[in-house]
Amino acid sequence: MMDPRPLTPDEVRRRRKRSVAIALVLAALVAIFYALTIAKLGPQVLNRPL
């Protein structure tokens, strides 16, 4: 088990920056997959009757 020691303020800042960067990359991937899906299926897929 890891030794739970308090993080320094610099470590906290780096961890927060890394978390934000991962979140932005994940959001970009979601947007790319969504755009590719709409492009592949065509825009009329949104106008189908439910």
C-alpha positions in Angstrom: 0.0 0.0 0.0 1.2 3.5 -0.8 2.4 5.8 2.0 -0.3 8.5 2.3 1.7 11.7 2.7 0.3 15.2 2.2 0.8 16.6 -1.3 2.7 19.8 -1.8 0.9 22.8 -3.4 3.0 22.2 -6.5 1.9 18.6 -6.7 -1.7 19.6 -6.3 -1.4 22.1 -9.2 0.2 19.5 -11.4 -2.4 16.9 -10.6 -5.2 19.4 -11.3 -3.6 20.4 -14.7 -3.2 16.8 -15.6 -6.9 16.1 -14.7 -8.1 19.0 -16.8 -5.9 18.0 -19.8 -7.3 14.4 -19.6 -10.9 15.8 -19.4 -10.3 18.0 -22.4 -8.9 15.2 -24.5 -11.8 12.9 -23.5 -14.3 15.6 -24.5 -12.6 16.1 -27.8 -12.7 12.4 -28.6 -16.4 12.3 -27.8 -17.0 15.3 -30.1 -15.0 13.6 -32.9 -16.8 10.3 -32.6 -20.2 12.1 -32.5 -19.3 14.2 -35.6 -18.0 11.1 -37.5 -21.1 9.2 -36.6 -23.4 11.9 -37.9 -21.2 12.3 -41.0 -21.3 8.6 -41.7 -25.1 8.1 -41.2 -26.0 11.4 -42.7 -27.9 14.4 -41.2 -31.3 12.9 -42.1 -30.8 10.3 -39.3 -31.9 13.0 -36.9 -35.2 13.5 -38.7 -36.6 10.0 -38.6 -40.0 9.3 -37.0 -39.8 7.9 -33.5 
